[in-house]
């Protein structure tokens, strides 16, 4: 039998703890657990349970990454909230509240440089908002408002190059789109279809709007924005609204939501810039949740279960690095 040193040209390394970022095919012996291990990749994407939000809520907004997420706003049953929480990849920590408590809002950016806009400030009667706030990693500062008041809208981009699209004033449903330059909003070309509760992904010049609610209910219709105009592309496999979204225009993830039929969805789909592929479902069916991160490393949190969820789930996509324990067959 060939020895490892003759195959790889080196001995198996003995370490007390696993390498932080093992390469594919790397082999080592963990002297603490007395196990032989190797670096590989996941073959199928999967969801894992993360730390719960401190405040269970629906109609929540979120942004950031899987290890540096941000949750803000939402509805807690007694009214809208401005509660803000930061995620470190393990647990949520309360931060300073937004200046305007609201649900059904949208946001974009990073945990240390986020943008929140629009939303519903009323209770029990809905009041569409134009409010815009910037977060610096500690506190929120009011900025110039949207041109069109709305809630149930979607957002993409960064704090200095944001995009707002869709939403409703109950009525009407809106197709209007606005771009933010770090100071103010400018109205640009509208989506092809007016709708609210859209799952977003991408940046200001390459955004994605998937699903949502149209006049007849939930839809799978998807549109791409190129920084100038919207183009209708292939639809989701599962028509739905109020889903979470993450990623970029050519590598997006949509999860959860409210299908046209009664009930809540766990469905997860990946977009490759052309078409949608169904993949592993979420653990908790819910809608009106928030999403953050990328297609291979996403975060889902909050939403309606019912009643209101604090659950957080972490997505690891296929092809992601992983450590495997090698056992004798």
C-alpha positions in Angstrom: 0.0 0.0 0.0 1.3 3.4 -0.9 2.2 5.7 2.0 1.0 9.3 2.3 4.5 10.7 2.1 5.0 9.0 -1.2 1.7 10.3 -2.6 1.9 13.9 -1.2 5.6 14.3 -0.7 5.1 15.1 3.0 4.2 13.6 6.3 0.8 14.0 7.9 1.0 17.0 10.2 0.1 16.5 13.9 -1.7 19.5 15.4 -3.5 20.2 18.7 -6.4 22.0 16.9 -7.9 22.0 13.4 -6.5 24.5 10.9 -8.7 27.6 10.5 -8.8 27.5 6.7 -7.9 24.0 5.5 -7.3 23.5 1.8 -9.1 20.8 -0.2 -7.2 17.5 0.2 -5.2 18.7 3.2 -4.8 16.0 5.8 -3.8 16.3 9.5 -4.0 14.4 12.8 -5.7 16.2 15.7 -3.8 15.0 18.8 -6.5 16.5 21.1 -9.4 14.5 19.7 -7.1 11.7 18.4 -8.7 11.8 15.0 -7.5 11.9 11.4 -9.1 14.8 9.5 -9.0 16.4 6.1 -10.2 19.4 4.2 -13.1 19.0 1.8 -16.1 20.9 0.4 -19.8 20.5 1.0 -21.7 18.7 -1.8 -25.2 20.0 -0.9 -26.2 23.3 0.8 -27.8 23.2 4.2 -29.3 25.3 7.0 -28.1 25.3 10.6 -29.6 26.8 13.7 -28.0 30.1 14.9 -28.5 32.2 18.0 -32.0 33.7 18.5 -32.7 37.4 18.2 -33.2 39.1 21.5 -36.5 40.5 20.3 -38.8 38.2 18.3 -40.4 40.2 15.4 -41.9 40.1 12.0 -41.7 42.7 9.1 -38.0 43.0 10.0 -35.2 44.4 7.9 -31.6 43.2 7.9 -28.2 43.5 6.1 -24.6 42.6 6.5 -22.9 39.2 6.4 -23.4 35.9 8.1 -20.7 36.7 10.7 -21.5 40.4 11.0 -25.3 40.8 10.5 -27.6 43.6 11.4 -31.3 43.4 12.3 -33.5 46.5 12.7 -37.1 47.6 12.9 -40.1 45.3 12.6 -43.4 44.6 14.3 -43.7 43.0 17.8 -47.4 42.6 18.2 -48.0 45.7 20.3 -46.7 48.0 17.5 -43.6 48.8 15.5 -40.2 48.8 16.9 -36.9 50.5 16.3 -34.9 47.8 18.0 -31.5 47.1 16.5 -29.3 44.0 17.0 -25.9 42.9 15.8 -24.9 39.3 15.0 -21.3 38.0 15.4 -21.8 34.6 13.8 -23.0 33.1 17.1 -25.3 35.5 19.0 -27.2 38.8 18.8 -26.3 41.9 20.8 -28.7 44.8 21.3 -27.5 48.1 19.9 -29.1 51.6 19.8 -32.6 51.9 18.5 -33.5 53.6 15.2 -34.9 57.1 15.5 -38.1 56.1 13.8 -39.8 52.9 15.0 -41.2 51.1 11.9 -41.9 47.8 10.3 -42.1 46.7 6.7 -39.0 48.7 6.0 -35.9 47.8 4.0 -32.2 48.2 4.4 -28.8 47.6 2.8 -25.1 47.9 3.5 -22.8 46.5 6.2 -23.1 46.1 10.0 -20.8 49.1 10.4 -22.3 51.1 7.5 -26.0 50.4 7.0 -28.9 52.2 5.4 -32.6 51.9 6.5 -35.4 53.4 4.5 -39.2 53.4 4.1 -41.5 51.4 6.2 -44.8 51.5 8.1 -44.9 53.9 11.1 -48.6 53.5 12.0 -50.4 51.3 14.4 -53.0 49.9 14.0 -53.5 51.8 10.7 -50.6 51.6 8.3 -48.8 54.9 7.5 -46.2 54.7 4.7 -42.9 56.4 5.5 -40.1 58.2 3.6 -37.7 58.1 6.5 -34.1 57.3 5.8 -31.4 56.6 8.4 -27.7 55.7 8.4 -26.1 53.4 10.9 -22.3 53.7 11.7 -21.9 50.5 13.8 -23.2 52.3 17.0 -26.0 54.7 16.3 -28.6 55.8 13.7 -28.6 59.3 12.1 -31.5 60.7 10.0 -30.7 61.4 6.4 -32.7 62.8 3.4 -36.1 61.0 2.9 -37.2 58.9 0.0 -39.1 60.7 -2.8 -42.0 58.2 -2.5 -43.4 57.1 0.8 -44.0 53.3 1.0 -43.7 50.1 3.0 -43.1 46.5 1.9 -40.3 47.8 -0.3 -37.0 46.1 -1.1 -33.4 47.4 -1.1 -30.0 46.6 -2.4 -26.5 48.1 -2.5 -24.4 49.9 0.1 -24.8 52.9 2.4 -23.4 55.3 -0.2 -24.9 53.6 -3.2 -28.3 52.2 -2.3 -31.4 51.1 -4.3 -35.0 51.1 -3.2 -37.7 49.5 -5.3 -41.3 48.4 -5.2 -43.6 48.6 -2.1 -47.0 49.8 -1.5 -49.0 52.7 -0.2 -52.0 50.3 0.3 -53.1 51.2 -2.3 -51.5 51.4 -4.8 -48.7 48.8 -5.4 -45.6 50.5 -6.6 -43.0 49.9 -9.3 -41.0 53.0 -8.5 -37.2 52.8 -8.1 -34.9 55.2 -6.4 -31.1 55.5 -6.1 -29.3 56.8 -3.0 -25.8 58.5 -3.4 -24.9 58.7 0.3 -26.8 61.9 0.7 -30.1 62.0 -1.2 -32.5 59.9 -3.3 -33.1 60.2 -7.0 -36.1 58.6 -8.9 -35.1 56.4 -11.8 -36.8 53.9 -14.1 -39.5 51.8 -12.5 -39.8 48.0 -12.4 -41.8 46.3 -15.1 -44.3 45.0 -12.5 -45.6 46.9 -9.5 -45.3 44.7 -6.4 -44.4 44.6 -2.7 -42.7 42.2 -0.4 -40.0 41.4 -3.0 -36.9 39.3 -2.1 -33.8 41.5 -3.0 -30.2 40.8 -3.9 -27.3 42.7 -5.4 -25.9 46.2 -5.7 -27.2 49.5 -7.1 -25.9 48.8 -10.6 -26.7 45.1 -10.6 -29.8 44.3 -8.5 -32.3 41.5 -8.4 -36.0 41.5 -7.4 -37.5 38.1 -7.0 -41.1 37.1 -6.2 -43.4 39.4 -4.3 -47.1 40.4 -4.1 -48.9 41.6 -7.2 -52.5 42.5 -7.6 -53.5 38.8 -7.8 -51.3 37.5 -5.0 -47.8 36.0 -4.7 -45.7 35.7 -7.8 -42.4 34.1 -8.9 -41.6 36.8 -11.4 -38.0 38.0 -11.3 -36.4 41.2 -12.6 -32.8 42.4 -13.0 -31.7 46.0 -12.7 -28.5 47.1 -14.6 -28.2 50.6 -13.1 -30.6 52.1 -15.7 -33.5 49.8 -16.4 -35.3 46.6 -15.3 -35.5 43.4 -17.4 -37.8 40.5 -16.7 -35.9 37.2 -16.4 -36.8 33.6 -15.4 -39.2 33.2 -12.5 -38.7 31.4 -9.2 -39.8 27.8 -9.1 -42.1 28.5 -6.2 -44.3 31.6 -6.5 -44.3 33.5 -3.2 -44.0 36.9 -1.4 -42.3 38.1 1.8 -39.2 35.9 1.3 -35.7 36.6 2.5 -33.0 37.4 0.0 -29.2 37.4 0.0 -26.3 37.5 -2.5 -25.6 39.2 -5.7 -27.4 39.4 -9.1 -25.5 36.4 -10.5 -25.4 34.4 -7.3 -28.5 35.0 -5.3 -30.4 33.0 -2.6 -34.2 33.3 -1.8 -35.7 31.5 1.2 -39.0 31.2 3.1 -42.0 33.3 2.2 -45.8 33.2 1.8 -46.9 31.1 -1.2 -50.3 31.8 -3.0 -51.9 28.9 -1.2 -52.4 29.2 2.6 -49.3 28.5 4.7 -45.7 29.5 5.1 -42.8 28.3 3.0 -39.4 26.7 3.8 -38.4 26.6 0.1 -34.9 27.8 -0.8 -33.7 28.5 -4.3 -30.4 29.6 -5.8 -30.0 31.9 -8.8 -27.0 31.7 -11.1 -27.7 34.8 -13.2 -30.0 32.9 -15.6 -32.3 30.4 -13.8 -33.5 29.3 -10.3 -32.7 25.9 -8.8 -34.5 24.5 -5.8 -32.2 23.3 -3.0 -32.4 22.3 0.7 -35.3 23.8 2.6 -35.2 25.9 5.7 -35.8 24.3 9.1 -38.5 26.8 10.1 -41.3 27.8 7.7 -41.9 31.6 7.9 -42.5 34.8 6.0 -41.8 38.5 6.4 -38.3 37.5 7.5 -35.0 39.2 6.8 -31.9 38.0 5.0 -28.2 38.9 4.8 -24.9 37.6 3.4 -24.0 35.8 0.2 -25.3 32.8 -1.7 -22.7 30.4 -0.2 -22.9 32.0 3.3 -26.3 33.5 4.1 -28.3 34.5 7.2 -32.1 34.3 7.8 -33.8 35.7 10.9 -37.1 36.9 12.4 -40.4 36.7 10.6 -43.9 35.3 11.1 -44.3 31.7 12.1 -46.9 32.7 13.6 -46.9 34.7 15.7 -43.4 36.3 15.7 -40.1 34.5 15.4 -36.7 35.1 16.9 -35.2 32.1 15.0 -31.9 32.5 13.1 -30.7 30.1 10.5 -27.3 30.0 8.8 -26.9 28.8 5.3 -23.8 27.0 4.0 -23.9 26.5 0.2 -22.6 23.6 -1.8 -18.9 23.8 -2.5 -18.1 25.6 0.8 -14.9 24.5 2.6 -15.4 22.0 5.4 -13.5 19.8 7.8 -14.2 16.1 7.6 -13.2 13.3 10.0 -11.6 10.4 8.2 -12.7 7.0 9.5 -11.7 3.5 8.5 -14.3 1.8 6.3 
